[in-house]
Amino acid sequence: MQINAISAGNFSYNNCKPATVVLKHSNTADIFEKNIVFKSATSAGNVLKKLHGLTCPYYGCKMIPGGELSRIEKKLDKCKNLNDTITELSKYTAFMQKTEKAIYERLKIKAGQSPNSTIDSCLREWYDDAIIKLKLEEFNVLDNVDKISQKLSPQTALILRSKTTRCRQIILANNQEDTFKRKTFLNSLNEITPLPGEAAVFEQMKDMALYLPTSGSSENAFIVKYANRSHAETAKRLLRASVATIEHIKPESLGGSNSLDNFVLASASANSYRSNMPLNKYINRFPDIPANCQKYINKLLKLMNAGALKGFETYPYKIKKCLFNESKGLIKIKITNYKYTEAAARTAEIRFRLKKH
């Protein structure tokens, strides 16, 4: 998708590809608005989509298989009021992620008070309070970025302040056509050319900018974004964050291959939030990622020891190497519970393919 570069006075997106999923429309920020489909380029990952019971390697949460989500959404479409919707959603709370679970709990309380109400009416009721708190969340992060910018030369700091000032103007204006987004600000930072010795400070500012709230990380951002969406749409959105998607360990836009050796299953929320962020930077934002990757691998090995992924026995070893390299050594996977040594895994693959042909 072709996207224009950002300027200080006119915000738009820079070239930025989602890590692994293609949406039925072009706005990557709205990853949950439409059904998720897989690129033909990721067809090598189809064997992973058949696996059930894996947890997200980034967030550690349970994931909903894509085919299962479609069945759930059909049931949610039949729910016409808050009480019926909460009753149906209650079956899947184990899959909900932090922000979505918090919204669900608030709606559950509301359902007890007003069972015939709708989700959109509840969010509109909470909107005024949420948007004030959201602006304060955003300003707090921008203030911290400005503090870090004090380490820059005066000329570079002034350019940076023009970016954060423009962000504040957009936040205060709150125009539907000119909405402030985390990715917008990150791209604006990439437009500034640091002077010699300033690169490390810019990395600190980019790391801080990752804390800008999104509908996946902030209850207030969720309420503001979905207050004018339909009851059914928002009900489905509460689960779409947890659907299993094909994720490039090394982002395709950064040279990552469309091969199984570079694929894991990750929740849609984690996949979207990461976009093409380097994995080591993603770990700075979510320090539990190495432990969650080990959890993912442990469950994968259990499935493979029981016969899953026949013909791809070397996959755990290749993923271990890929995760280590892409995370700059921060993810050190152990696969001692695997029934195959690396040499035995290669032999098993060869035998399977010879037998198949």
N, C-alpha and C positions, 0 to 999 in steps of 0.2 A: 504494500500500500504506500502511495506517495504522500508524504506529509511535509509541509513547509517548515522552514526553520523559524525559531522564535526570535523576536526582537524585544528590546527593552520596553518599547511603547505599545507593541501589538502582540499579544500572547497567542501563540499557536503551538502545535506539537512539532518537535524535531523528529527526524527519522528514528523510529522506535518500534521494533516488532515485538508482539507478544511471544513469550517463550515457546509455546507449543500449540496453542489452540487457534482455530479460525472461527470467527463469529459470522453470523448471517448479516452483519452490518459492519462498518469500518471503525467504529469508535471503541478502541481497546479498553477504555476506562469503564465501559458498560458491559464487561465480560459476562455478567450474570443476566443481562436483559433478554438474551435470546438463547435458544438451545445451542449447546456446544457440539460442534462437529469436528472431526479430525482431518487434518490435511492429508492429502494423498501422499505427500512426502514423508509422513510419519507412519505409513502402512507397515513398516518393519516393526512397529511397536504393537501391532494388533494382538500378538501373542500375550502381551502383558495385560491387555484389556480383558482377557478371559480369566484372570486371577482375581479371586475374591478374598477378602479378609486382610489385605495389606493396609498399613497405616501410612499416613502422609510422611515422607522422609524429611519434610521441612517443619511441619507443625505437630506431627506425632498423633494426629487425630484419625479416627476411623473414616474411611472413604466409601461413598456410595457408587456402585458400578453405574456407568452411563445408561445401560438398558433398564436397570432397576429404577433410575430416576424418572424415566418416562412413564412408567407404571404408576409411581407415586404421584406424579403431577396430574395424571388423569383423575385420580381420586380427589386431589385438592381442588380441581376445577369444579367438582360437584358440591363443594362446601360453600354455602352462600352466606354464612354468618360467622362471627368470631368463635362462638362456642364449638361449632362443628369443625372449624379449621384447626383449632387448638387440640381438639380430640384426635384428629388425624395426625397432626404434627407430633403429638406426644409419643407416637410409636418410634420416632426417629431422633429423639433428643440426644442419644448417644453419639450421633454423627455430627451434631451441630458444633460449629466453632464458637469461639468466645463471644464475639460481638453478636452473632446471630442468636446464640443461646440467651444472652442478656435481653435482647429484644423479645424473644419468645416468652421469657419469664414475665416481662412487663405486660405482654398481651394476655398471658394466662390469668394474671390478676384482674385485668380489665374484663376478661370473659366472665369471671365470677360475678362482676358487678353489673355488666351489661352484655349478656350473652348474644343478643341479636344485633350488636353493633358490628362494624367492619374494621379491618386493619387500617385502611386509609383514613377513616374517621378518627381512629386513635392517634395515628401519627400526626394528623393535622392538629389535634388537640395538644400534642406535645411540641409542635413545631416552634413556636415563638421562644420557648425556653431553650430548645435544642440549638437553634441557630445562633443565639447569643453565646452559648457555651462553646459551640463549634468555632466561632470567630476568635474567642479567647484562646482556644487550643492552638489555632493556626498562628495567632499573634505571638504566643509563647515560644513556638518553634522559630519563627522569624526573628524574634528578639535574641534568641540564643545564637542564631546564625550571625546576626549583627555583632554580637559580643566576640565571636571567633574572628570576625573580619578585622577587629582592632589589631590583629597580628600582621595584617597586610600593609603594604606601602600605602600612603595616602591616596595616590592616584587610582590604585586598584580597589581600595576600600570604597572610594566614591562611586566607582562603577557598580560595585556590589550593592551599595546602598540604593542606587537607582532601581535595581532589580527588586529588592525587598520592599521599597516604597511603592513600586507599581503593584506588587502583590497585595499590599495592604489596601491600596485603592480599589482593586478588584474585589477583595473580601468585603469592604465596606459598601461598595456599590450593590453587590448581591444581585446583579442582573442575570437572568436566565441565559442570555446569549453570550455572556462573558464570565463564565464560571472559573474560579480559581481551582487548580488541581495540582497535586503533588508533583506529577510528572512534568507539568509546565515549568515549575520552578527549577527542578533538577536540570531540565534542558537549558534553561536560561543561564545556569551556572557554567554549563559546558561552552557557552558562547564567549566567556571571559578568558582571555589569555593571561595566565599568571606570569609574573616576573620571575626571574631566576630566584630560587629559594622559597617560592610561595606555594609550590605544588602540594606540600604536606598540609598546609592550612586549608587549601581548597578541598582536599580529601576529607578533612574534619567537618567542613561546612556541608559537604554532600552527605556525609554520614548523619549529621544532625537533621538535614532536610528529609531524610527517610522517616522521621517521626511525625511529619505532617499527616493529619488524620485523613483516612479514606473511609468509605462505607463498610469496608471489611475490618477496619481497626478501631473505629470510633462509633459508639452508639449515637452520638449527636449527628455525625455525618450520615449515618444510615437513615435516621429520622428525616433529616433535611432532604436527602436525595429521594426518598420513596414516599414522602407525604402526599404527593399528587399522583402516585401510581395506583393501579387497581388493586382491590383486595386479593384477587387470585395471583396476580403477578408478584406481589410482595410475599405472599405465603410460599410460593415456589422459590423465591430468591433466598429464603431462610435455609433451604437445603441445597441450592445450587452451589453454594460455596464449598460444599463437601464432596462434590462429584469427582470421581477419579479421572484425570486427564493425562495425556502423554506429555512428559516434560523433558526438554533437552537439558542435560547436565551442563554442557557447554552450549550457551545459546547459539542458535543458528545464525543470528545476525553478527555474531563474533567468530564465525567460522566453524561452529559445531556441526557435526555430521548428522544426517537423517538415518541413523543406523541404530540397531538395538543396543550396541555398545555404549551409546550416548543417551539412552532413554531410561527413565524411571516413571512410575505412576506417582503423580502428586495431586493434591486437592486443587480444584479450580481457583480457590482463593489464594493459595500459596503460589500457584503458577502465575496468576495475574499480577500479584503484588511484586514478585521477583522481576517479571518481564525479562529484560536482558542484563540485569544486574549481575556483575561478577559474583560467583558463589562465596568467595571470602568476604565480600562486602555484605552479602545477605546474612552471613553468619554474625557479623558485627551487630546487625539489627535483631537477629534471633539466635542468641548463643546456644540454644538447645538443639540446633540443627544437627551437629555431629552425633549426639545421643539419639536423636530421632531417626537419623540415617541407619544407625546400628539396629534400632528397633525394626525398621523397615526390612533390613537385610535378614534379621533373625526370622521374621515371619516368612520372607521369601524362601529362605533355606528350608524351612519346615515344609513348605509346599513342594519345593523341588525334591526334597528327600522322599516325599510321598508320590513322586512321579510327574509333577508339573514341569512344563517347559522342556519336554523331551526334544533332543536335537539342539538344545541351547545350553548344554551343561557348563560351558565355560563362562556364561553370562555373569555369575557372581564375581569371578576374578577380574573380568574386564570392567565391571561397574566399580569395583573396589579401586582399581587404578585410576579410572576416570574421575571419581569423586575426590581422590587424593590430589590429583594434578590440578583439577579445577578449583579446589578449595585452598590451594597453596599449602597443602600439607595439614590443614586443620581437621580434615575428616579421615580418620584412620580406622577403616572397617576391619573387623575380625570375622573370619568365616571358618572358624575351627569346628563348628557344628555341622559342616557340610560333609556329606558322605563321600564326595569325590575329592581327591587331590587334584591339583591343576593338570597334571599329566593324565590322570585317569579321566578327567572331564573332557580333555581333548580327544582321547580315545573313544569315549562314549559318543561324542558328537560325530566322529568319523564313522563309527559303526552304524549309527542311526541313519545317516545319510546314504551310506552304501546300501543298507537294507531297504531304504525307501526307494532307491533308484534301481 
